[in-house]
């Protein structure tokens, strides 16, 4: 160790062979089976993703069009579509949860 660099001992390689002091961890790899989720659930998931994206777009862009452009027809329409899509998505999601809890 040189006297010019006090941190050199922290960054030099282990010459003493103390590799046994470093713990090793084996992380298991998940193996998803292909038949666990039925296709109806996957279809509903992607439908709800699309519906909630439409709802988010309408609820966020609609008020901006109303405020910045003053266009009541387009801004109000976007806001209304967003609210209706959000309500539809929530109803469909709650129906799914209710039927899933009744089945189990």
LOKEZA-905616 format. One record per atom (N, C-alpha, C, CB): residue number from 1; residue in three letters; chain; atom name; y, z negated, x. Coordinates in Angstrom, 1 decimal, padded with zeros to 4 digits. Atoms other than C-alpha are relative to their C-alpha. Glycine has a CB too. Example, Ala and Ser with C-alpha at 12.3 -4.5 7.8 and 13.67 -1.06 7.14 Angstrom:
    i   aa  ch  at       y       z       x
    1  ALA   A   N  -001.2   000.0   000.9
    1  ALA   A  CA  -004.5  -007.8   012.3
    1  ALA   A   C   001.2   000.0   000.9
    1  ALA   A  CB   000.0  -001.2  -001.0
    2  SER   A   N  -001.1   000.0  -000.9
    2  SER   A  CA  -001.1  -007.1   013.7
    2  SER   A   C   001.1  -000.8  -000.8
    2  SER   A  CB   000.5   001.4   000.4
//
This chain:
    i   aa  ch  at       y       z       x
    1  UNK   A   N  -001.2   000.0   000.8
    1  UNK   A  CA   000.0   000.0   000.0
    1  UNK   A   C   001.2   000.0   000.9
    1  UNK   A  CB   000.0  -001.2  -001.0
    2  UNK   A   N  -001.3   000.0  -000.8
    2  UNK   A  CA   003.4   000.9   001.3
    2  UNK   A   C   001.0  -001.0  -000.6
    2  UNK   A  CB   000.6   001.5   000.0
    3  UNK   A   N  -001.0   001.0   000.4
    3  UNK   A  CA   006.3  -001.5   001.2
    3  UNK   A   C   001.1   000.7  -000.8
    3  UNK   A  CB   000.5  -000.7   001.2
    4  UNK   A   N  -001.1  -000.6   000.6
    4  UNK   A  CA   008.6   001.1  -000.3
    4  UNK   A   C  -000.3   000.1  -001.6
    4  UNK   A  CB   000.2   001.4   000.5
    5  UNK   A   N   000.3  -000.2   001.4
    5  UNK   A  CA   006.8   001.5  -003.7
    5  UNK   A   C  -000.8  -001.2  -000.5
    5  UNK   A  CB  -000.8   001.3  -000.2
    6  UNK   A   N   000.7   001.2   000.5
    6  UNK   A  CA   005.9  -001.8  -005.5
    6  UNK   A   C  -001.0   000.3  -001.1
    6  UNK   A  CB   000.9  -001.1  -000.4
    7  UNK   A   N   000.8  -000.4   001.1
    7  UNK   A  CA   004.2   000.0  -008.4
    7  UNK   A   C  -001.2   000.9   000.4
    7  UNK   A  CB   000.7   000.7  -001.1
    8  UNK   A   N   001.1  -000.9  -000.4
    8  UNK   A  CA   001.8   002.1  -006.3
    8  UNK   A   C  -001.4  -000.6  -000.3
    8  UNK   A  CB   000.2   000.2   001.5
    9  UNK   A   N   001.3   000.5   000.2
    9  UNK   A  CA  -001.1  -000.3  -006.7
    9  UNK   A   C  -000.4   000.2  -001.5
    9  UNK   A  CB   000.0  -001.5   000.3
   10  UNK   A   N   000.4  -000.3   001.4
   10  UNK   A  CA  -001.0   000.3  -010.5
   10  UNK   A   C  -000.4   001.4  -000.3
   10  UNK   A  CB   001.2  -000.4  -000.9
   11  UNK   A   N   000.2  -001.4   000.2
   11  UNK   A  CA  -001.2   004.0  -010.2
   11  UNK   A   C  -001.1   000.6   000.9
   11  UNK   A  CB   001.2   000.8   000.1
   12  UNK   A   N   001.0  -000.6  -000.9
   12  UNK   A  CA  -003.7   004.5  -007.4
   12  UNK   A   C  -001.4  -000.1  -000.6
   12  UNK   A  CB   000.0  -000.8   001.4
   13  UNK   A   N   001.3   000.0   000.6
   13  UNK   A  CA  -007.3   005.3  -008.1
   13  UNK   A   C  -000.8  -001.2   000.4
   13  UNK   A  CB  -000.7   001.3   000.5
   14  UNK   A   N   000.9   001.1  -000.2
   14  UNK   A  CA  -010.0   002.7  -008.3
   14  UNK   A   C  -000.9   000.2   001.2
   14  UNK   A  CB  -000.7  -000.4  -001.3
   15  UNK   A   N   000.8  -000.2  -001.1
   15  UNK   A  CA  -011.4   002.6  -004.8
   15  UNK   A   C  -001.1  -001.1   000.2
   15  UNK   A  CB   000.8   000.0   001.3
   16  UNK   A   N   001.0   001.1  -000.2
   16  UNK   A  CA  -013.3  -000.7  -005.2
   16  UNK   A   C  -001.2   000.2  -000.9
   16  UNK   A  CB   000.7  -001.3  -000.4
   17  UNK   A   N   001.1  -000.2   000.9
   17  UNK   A  CA  -015.6   000.7  -007.9
   17  UNK   A   C  -000.1  -000.9  -001.2
   17  UNK   A  CB  -001.3  -000.1   000.7
   18  UNK   A   N   000.0   000.9   001.1
   18  UNK   A  CA  -014.5  -001.5  -010.8
   18  UNK   A   C   000.0   000.8  -001.3
   18  UNK   A  CB   001.3  -000.8   000.0
   19  UNK   A   N   000.2  -000.8   001.2
   19  UNK   A  CA  -015.5   001.1  -013.4
   19  UNK   A   C  -000.7  -000.8  -001.1
   19  UNK   A  CB  -000.7   001.3   000.3
   20  UNK   A   N   000.7   000.7   001.0
   20  UNK   A  CA  -017.7  -001.4  -015.1
   20  UNK   A   C   000.9  -001.0  -000.8
   20  UNK   A  CB  -001.1  -000.8   000.6
   21  UNK   A   N  -001.0   000.8   000.7
   21  UNK   A  CA  -014.6  -003.4  -016.2
   21  UNK   A   C   000.6   000.7  -001.2
   21  UNK   A  CB   001.0  -000.6   000.9
   22  UNK   A   N  -000.6  -000.8   001.1
   22  UNK   A  CA  -013.4  -000.6  -018.4
   22  UNK   A   C  -001.0   000.2  -001.1
   22  UNK   A  CB   000.5   001.4   000.5
   23  UNK   A   N   000.9  -000.1   001.1
   23  UNK   A  CA  -015.0  -000.8  -021.8
   23  UNK   A   C  -000.2   001.5  -000.5
   23  UNK   A  CB   000.4  -000.9  -001.2
   24  UNK   A   N   000.3  -001.3   000.5
   24  UNK   A  CA  -016.6   002.3  -023.3
   24  UNK   A   C  -000.2  -000.1  -001.5
   24  UNK   A  CB  -001.1   000.8   000.7
   25  UNK   A   N   000.2   000.1   001.4
   25  UNK   A  CA  -016.5   003.0  -027.0
   25  UNK   A   C  -000.6   001.3  -000.5
   25  UNK   A  CB   001.4  -000.3  -000.7
   26  UNK   A   N   000.6  -001.2   000.6
   26  UNK   A  CA  -018.7   005.4  -028.9
   26  UNK   A   C   000.5   000.2  -001.4
   26  UNK   A  CB  -001.5   000.0   000.1
   27  UNK   A   N  -000.6  -000.3   001.3
   27  UNK   A  CA  -016.9   006.9  -031.9
   27  UNK   A   C  -001.0   000.9  -000.8
   27  UNK   A  CB   001.4   000.6   000.1
   28  UNK   A   N   000.9  -000.9   000.7
   28  UNK   A  CA  -019.3   008.2  -034.5
   28  UNK   A   C   000.7   001.2  -000.7
   28  UNK   A  CB  -000.7  -000.8  -001.1
   29  UNK   A   N  -000.6  -001.2   000.6
   29  UNK   A  CA  -018.6   011.7  -035.8
   29  UNK   A   C  -000.5   000.0  -001.5
   29  UNK   A  CB  -000.4   001.3   000.7
   30  UNK   A   N   000.4  -000.1   001.4
   30  UNK   A  CA  -018.6   012.0  -039.6
   30  UNK   A   C  -000.7   001.3  -000.3
   30  UNK   A  CB   001.2  -000.2  -001.0
   31  UNK   A   N   000.7  -001.2   000.4
   31  UNK   A  CA  -021.1   014.4  -041.0
   31  UNK   A   C   000.0   000.2  -001.5
   31  UNK   A  CB  -001.5  -000.1   000.5
   32  UNK   A   N  -000.1  -000.2   001.5
   32  UNK   A  CA  -020.0   015.5  -044.5
   32  UNK   A   C  -001.1   000.9  -000.5
   32  UNK   A  CB   001.3   000.5  -000.4
   33  UNK   A   N   001.0  -000.9   000.6
   33  UNK   A  CA  -022.8   016.8  -046.6
   33  UNK   A   C   000.7   000.9  -001.0
   33  UNK   A  CB  -001.1  -000.9  -000.7
   34  UNK   A   N  -000.7  -001.0   000.8
   34  UNK   A  CA  -021.9   019.9  -048.5
   34  UNK   A   C  -000.1  -000.2  -001.5
   34  UNK   A  CB  -000.6   001.3   000.4
   35  UNK   A   N   000.2   000.1   001.4
   35  UNK   A  CA  -023.1   018.8  -051.9
   35  UNK   A   C   000.6  -001.2  -000.6
   35  UNK   A  CB  -001.4   000.1  -000.4
   36  UNK   A   N  -000.5   001.3   000.6
   36  UNK   A  CA  -021.2   015.5  -052.4
   36  UNK   A   C   001.0   000.2  -001.1
   36  UNK   A  CB   000.6  -000.8   001.2
   37  UNK   A   N  -001.0  -000.1   001.0
   37  UNK   A  CA  -018.3   016.7  -054.4
   37  UNK   A   C  -000.2   001.3  -000.8
   37  UNK   A  CB   001.5   000.1   000.7
   38  UNK   A   N   000.3  -001.1   000.9
   38  UNK   A  CA  -018.8   018.9  -057.4
   38  UNK   A   C   001.1   001.0  -000.1
   38  UNK   A  CB  -000.4  -000.5  -001.4
   39  UNK   A   N  -001.1  -001.0   000.0
   39  UNK   A  CA  -016.9   022.1  -057.8
   39  UNK   A   C   001.0  -000.2  -001.0
   39  UNK   A  CB  -000.7   001.4  -000.2
   40  UNK   A   N  -001.0   000.3   001.1
   40  UNK   A  CA  -015.2   021.0  -061.0
   40  UNK   A   C   001.1  -000.9   000.6
   40  UNK   A  CB  -000.7  -000.6  -001.2
   41  UNK   A   N  -001.0   001.0  -000.6
   41  UNK   A  CA  -013.5   018.1  -059.1
   41  UNK   A   C   000.9   000.8   001.0
   41  UNK   A  CB  -000.7  -001.1   000.7
   42  UNK   A   N  -000.8  -000.8  -001.0
   42  UNK   A  CA  -012.4   020.5  -056.3
   42  UNK   A   C   001.0   000.9  -000.7
   42  UNK   A  CB  -001.0   000.8   001.0
   43  UNK   A   N  -000.9  -000.9   000.8
   43  UNK   A  CA  -011.0   023.0  -058.8
   43  UNK   A   C   001.2  -000.8  -000.6
   43  UNK   A  CB  -000.8   000.7  -001.1
   44  UNK   A   N  -001.0   000.8   000.6
   44  UNK   A  CA  -009.1   020.2  -060.6
   44  UNK   A   C   001.0  -000.4   001.1
   44  UNK   A  CB  -000.5  -001.1  -000.7
   45  UNK   A   N  -000.9   000.5  -001.1
   45  UNK   A  CA  -007.7   018.9  -057.2
   45  UNK   A   C   001.0   001.1   000.3
   45  UNK   A  CB  -000.9  -000.3   001.2
   46  UNK   A   N  -000.9  -001.0  -000.4
   46  UNK   A  CA  -006.3   022.3  -056.3
   46  UNK   A   C   000.9   000.4  -001.1
   46  UNK   A  CB  -000.8   001.2   000.5
   47  UNK   A   N  -000.9  -000.3   001.2
   47  UNK   A  CA  -004.9   022.9  -059.8
   47  UNK   A   C   001.1  -001.0   000.0
   47  UNK   A  CB  -000.8   000.0  -001.3
   48  UNK   A   N  -001.0   001.1   000.0
   48  UNK   A  CA  -003.1   019.5  -059.6
   48  UNK   A   C   000.9   000.1   001.2
   48  UNK   A  CB  -000.7  -001.3   000.0
   49  UNK   A   N  -000.9  -000.2  -001.2
   49  UNK   A  CA  -001.8   020.3  -056.1
   49  UNK   A   C   001.0   001.1  -000.4
   49  UNK   A  CB  -000.8   000.5   001.2
   50  UNK   A   N  -001.0  -001.1   000.4
   50  UNK   A  CA  -000.2   023.5  -057.5
   50  UNK   A   C   001.0  -000.5  -001.0
   50  UNK   A  CB  -000.8   001.2  -000.5
   51  UNK   A   N  -000.8   000.6   001.1
   51  UNK   A  CA   001.1   021.7  -060.6
   51  UNK   A   C   001.0  -000.9   000.6
   51  UNK   A  CB  -000.8  -000.6  -001.1
   52  UNK   A   N  -001.0   001.0  -000.6
   52  UNK   A  CA   002.7   018.9  -058.6
   52  UNK   A   C   001.0   000.6   001.0
   52  UNK   A  CB  -000.8  -001.1   000.7
   53  UNK   A   N  -000.9  -000.8  -000.9
   53  UNK   A  CA   004.2   021.4  -056.1
   53  UNK   A   C   001.1   000.6  -000.9
   53  UNK   A  CB  -000.7   001.0   000.8
   54  UNK   A   N  -001.0  -000.6   001.0
   54  UNK   A  CA   005.9   023.2  -059.1
   54  UNK   A   C   000.9  -001.1  -000.5
   54  UNK   A  CB  -000.8   000.7  -001.1
   55  UNK   A   N  -000.8   001.2   000.6
   55  UNK   A  CA   007.0   019.8  -060.5
   55  UNK   A   C   001.0  -000.4   001.1
   55  UNK   A  CB  -000.9  -001.1  -000.4
   56  UNK   A   N  -000.9   000.4  -001.1
   56  UNK   A  CA   008.5   018.8  -057.1
   56  UNK   A   C   001.1   001.0   000.2
   56  UNK   A  CB  -000.8  -000.3   001.2
   57  UNK   A   N  -001.1  -001.1  -000.2
   57  UNK   A  CA   010.3   022.1  -056.7
   57  UNK   A   C   001.0  -000.1  -001.1
   57  UNK   A  CB  -000.7   001.4   000.1
   58  UNK   A   N  -000.9   000.0   001.1
   58  UNK   A  CA   011.7   022.0  -060.2
   58  UNK   A   C   000.9  -001.2  -000.1
   58  UNK   A  CB  -000.7   000.1  -001.3
   59  UNK   A   N  -000.7   001.2   000.1
   59  UNK   A  CA   012.8   018.4  -060.1
   59  UNK   A   C   001.0  -000.2   001.2
   59  UNK   A  CB  -000.9  -001.2   000.0
   60  UNK   A   N  -000.9   000.2  -001.1
   60  UNK   A  CA   014.5   018.7  -056.7
   60  UNK   A   C   001.0   001.2   000.1
   60  UNK   A  CB  -000.8   000.0   001.3
   61  UNK   A   N  -000.9  -001.1  -000.1
   61  UNK   A  CA   016.0   022.2  -056.8
   61  UNK   A   C   000.8   000.2  -001.3
   61  UNK   A  CB  -000.8   001.3   000.2
   62  UNK   A   N  -000.7  -000.1   001.3
   62  UNK   A  CA   017.0   022.1  -060.5
   62  UNK   A   C   001.4  -000.7   000.0
   62  UNK   A  CB  -000.8  -000.5  -001.1
   63  UNK   A   N  -001.2   000.7   000.0
   63  UNK   A  CA   019.6   019.4  -060.1
   63  UNK   A   C   001.0   000.5   001.1
   63  UNK   A  CB  -000.2  -001.5   000.3
   64  UNK   A   N  -000.9  -000.5  -001.0
   64  UNK   A  CA   021.0   021.0  -056.9
   64  UNK   A   C   000.7   001.3  -000.6
   64  UNK   A  CB  -000.8   000.4   001.3
   65  UNK   A   N  -000.6  -001.2   000.6
   65  UNK   A  CA   021.5   024.3  -058.8
   65  UNK   A   C   001.1  -000.4  -001.0
   65  UNK   A  CB  -001.1   000.9  -000.6
   66  UNK   A   N  -001.0   000.5   001.0
   66  UNK   A  CA   023.2   022.4  -061.6
   66  UNK   A   C   001.3  -000.5   000.7
   66  UNK   A  CB  -000.6  -001.2  -000.8
   67  UNK   A   N  -001.2   000.6  -000.6
   67  UNK   A  CA   025.5   020.5  -059.3
   67  UNK   A   C   000.8   001.0   000.9
   67  UNK   A  CB  -000.4  -001.2   000.9
   68  UNK   A   N  -000.8  -000.8  -000.9
   68  UNK   A  CA   026.4   023.0  -056.6
   68  UNK   A   C   000.4   001.4  -000.6
   68  UNK   A  CB  -000.9   000.3   001.3
   69  UNK   A   N  -000.3  -001.3   000.5
   69  UNK   A  CA   026.3   026.3  -058.5
   69  UNK   A   C   000.6  -000.1  -001.5
   69  UNK   A  CB  -001.2   000.9  -000.1
   70  UNK   A   N  -000.5   000.2   001.4
   70  UNK   A  CA   027.1   024.9  -062.0
   70  UNK   A   C  -000.7   000.9  -001.0
   70  UNK   A  CB   001.5   000.3   000.0
   71  UNK   A   N   000.8  -000.9   000.9
   71  UNK   A  CA   024.5   027.2  -063.5
   71  UNK   A   C  -001.0  -000.9  -000.9
   71  UNK   A  CB  -000.8   001.1   000.8
   72  UNK   A   N   000.7   000.8   000.9
   72  UNK   A  CA   023.2   025.3  -066.5
   72  UNK   A   C  -001.3   000.6  -000.4
   72  UNK   A  CB   000.8  -000.4  -001.2
   73  UNK   A   N   001.2  -000.7   000.5
   73  UNK   A  CA   020.7   027.9  -067.6
   73  UNK   A   C  -001.2  -000.1   001.1
   73  UNK   A  CB   000.3   001.4  -000.3
   74  UNK   A   N   001.0   000.0  -001.0
   74  UNK   A  CA   018.8   028.2  -064.3
   74  UNK   A   C  -000.3  -001.4   000.5
   74  UNK   A  CB   000.4   000.9   001.2
   75  UNK   A   N   000.2   001.4  -000.4
   75  UNK   A  CA   019.3   024.6  -063.1
   75  UNK   A   C  -000.7  -000.8  -001.0
   75  UNK   A  CB   001.3  -000.6   000.4
   76  UNK   A   N   000.6   000.7   001.0
   76  UNK   A  CA   018.4   023.2  -066.4
   76  UNK   A   C  -001.5   000.4  -000.3
   76  UNK   A  CB   000.8   000.1  -001.3
   77  UNK   A   N   001.3  -000.6   000.1
   77  UNK   A  CA   015.4   025.5  -066.7
   77  UNK   A   C  -001.0  -000.5   001.1
   77  UNK   A  CB   000.0   001.5   000.0
   78  UNK   A   N   000.8   000.5  -001.1
   78  UNK   A  CA   014.1   024.5  -063.3
   78  UNK   A   C  -000.3  -001.5  -000.2
   78  UNK   A  CB   000.7   000.2   001.3
   79  UNK   A   N   000.2   001.4   000.2
   79  UNK   A  CA   014.6   020.8  -064.1
   79  UNK   A   C  -001.0  -000.2  -001.1
   79  UNK   A  CB   001.3  -000.7  -000.3
   80  UNK   A   N   000.9   000.1   001.1
   80  UNK   A  CA   012.8   021.2  -067.4
   80  UNK   A   C  -001.4   000.3   000.3
   80  UNK   A  CB   000.5   000.8  -001.2
   81  UNK   A   N   001.3  -000.5  -000.4
   81  UNK   A  CA   009.9   023.1  -065.9
   81  UNK   A   C  -000.6  -001.1   000.9
   81  UNK   A  CB   000.0   001.3   000.7
   82  UNK   A   N   000.5   001.0  -000.9
   82  UNK   A  CA   009.6   020.4  -063.2
   82  UNK   A   C  -000.5  -001.3  -000.7
   82  UNK   A  CB   001.1  -000.4   001.0
   83  UNK   A   N   000.4   001.1   000.8
   83  UNK   A  CA   009.5   017.6  -065.7
   83  UNK   A   C  -001.2   000.2  -000.8
   83  UNK   A  CB   001.2  -000.5  -000.9
   84  UNK   A   N   001.2  -000.3   000.8
   84  UNK   A  CA   007.0   019.3  -067.9
   84  UNK   A   C  -001.2   000.1   000.9
   84  UNK   A  CB   000.2   001.3  -000.8
   85  UNK   A   N   001.1  -000.1  -000.9
   85  UNK   A  CA   004.8   020.2  -065.0
   85  UNK   A   C  -000.5  -001.4   000.6
   85  UNK   A  CB   000.3   000.9   001.2
   86  UNK   A   N   000.4   001.3  -000.4
   86  UNK   A  CA   004.9   016.6  -063.7
   86  UNK   A   C  -000.7  -000.8  -001.0
   86  UNK   A  CB   001.3  -000.7   000.5
   87  UNK   A   N   000.7   000.7   001.1
   87  UNK   A  CA   004.0   015.2  -067.1
   87  UNK   A   C  -001.4   000.5  -000.2
   87  UNK   A  CB   000.8   000.2  -001.2
   88  UNK   A   N   001.4  -000.6   000.1
   88  UNK   A  CA   001.1   017.7  -067.4
   88  UNK   A   C  -000.9  -000.5   001.1
   88  UNK   A  CB   000.1   001.5   000.0
   89  UNK   A   N   000.8   000.4  -001.1
   89  UNK   A  CA  -000.1   016.8  -064.0
   89  UNK   A   C  -000.5  -001.5  -000.1
   89  UNK   A  CB   000.7   000.1   001.3
   90  UNK   A   N   000.3   001.4   000.2
   90  UNK   A  CA   000.0   013.1  -064.7
   90  UNK   A   C  -001.1  -000.2  -001.1
   90  UNK   A  CB   001.2  -000.9  -000.3
   91  UNK   A   N   001.0   000.1   001.1
   91  UNK   A  CA  -001.9   013.5  -068.0
   91  UNK   A   C  -001.4   000.5   000.4
   91  UNK   A  CB   000.5   000.8  -001.2
   92  UNK   A   N   001.3  -000.5  -000.5
   92  UNK   A  CA  -004.6   015.6  -066.4
   92  UNK   A   C  -000.7  -000.9   001.0
   92  UNK   A  CB   000.2   001.4   000.7
   93  UNK   A   N   000.6   000.9  -001.0
   93  UNK   A  CA  -005.0   013.2  -063.5
   93  UNK   A   C  -000.5  -001.3  -000.7
   93  UNK   A  CB   001.1  -000.4   001.0
   94  UNK   A   N   000.5   001.2   000.7
   94  UNK   A  CA  -005.3   010.2  -065.9
   94  UNK   A   C  -001.2   000.3  -000.8
   94  UNK   A  CB   001.1  -000.6  -000.9
   95  UNK   A   N   001.3  -000.4   000.7
   95  UNK   A  CA  -007.9   012.1  -068.0
   95  UNK   A   C  -001.1   000.0   001.0
   95  UNK   A  CB   000.2   001.3  -000.7
   96  UNK   A   N   001.1  -000.1  -001.0
   96  UNK   A  CA  -009.9   012.7  -064.8
   96  UNK   A   C  -000.4  -001.4   000.4
   96  UNK   A  CB   000.5   000.8   001.2
   97  UNK   A   N   000.3   001.3  -000.5
   97  UNK   A  CA  -009.7   009.1  -063.7
   97  UNK   A   C  -000.8  -000.8  -001.2
   97  UNK   A  CB   001.3  -000.8   000.3
   98  UNK   A   N   000.7   000.6   001.1
   98  UNK   A  CA  -010.7   007.9  -067.2
   98  UNK   A   C  -001.4   000.5  -000.2
   98  UNK   A  CB   000.8   000.2  -001.3
   99  UNK   A   N   001.4  -000.5   000.2
   99  UNK   A  CA  -013.7   010.2  -067.5
   99  UNK   A   C  -000.9  -000.4   001.2
   99  UNK   A  CB   000.0   001.5  -000.1
  100  UNK   A   N   000.7   000.4  -001.2
  100  UNK   A  CA  -014.7   009.3  -063.9
  100  UNK   A   C  -000.5  -001.4  -000.1
  100  UNK   A  CB   000.8   000.2   001.3
  101  UNK   A   N   000.3   001.4   000.1
  101  UNK   A  CA  -014.6   005.6  -064.7
  101  UNK   A   C  -001.0  -000.2  -001.1
  101  UNK   A  CB   001.2  -000.9  -000.2
  102  UNK   A   N   001.0   000.1   001.1
  102  UNK   A  CA  -016.6   006.1  -068.0
  102  UNK   A   C  -001.4   000.5   000.5
  102  UNK   A  CB   000.5   000.8  -001.2
  103  UNK   A   N   001.3  -000.5  -000.5
  103  UNK   A  CA  -019.3   008.0  -066.1
  103  UNK   A   C  -000.7  -001.0   000.9
  103  UNK   A  CB   000.2   001.3   000.8
  104  UNK   A   N   000.7   000.9  -001.0
  104  UNK   A  CA  -019.9   005.3  -063.5
  104  UNK   A   C  -000.1  -001.4  -000.6
  104  UNK   A  CB   000.8  -000.1   001.2
//
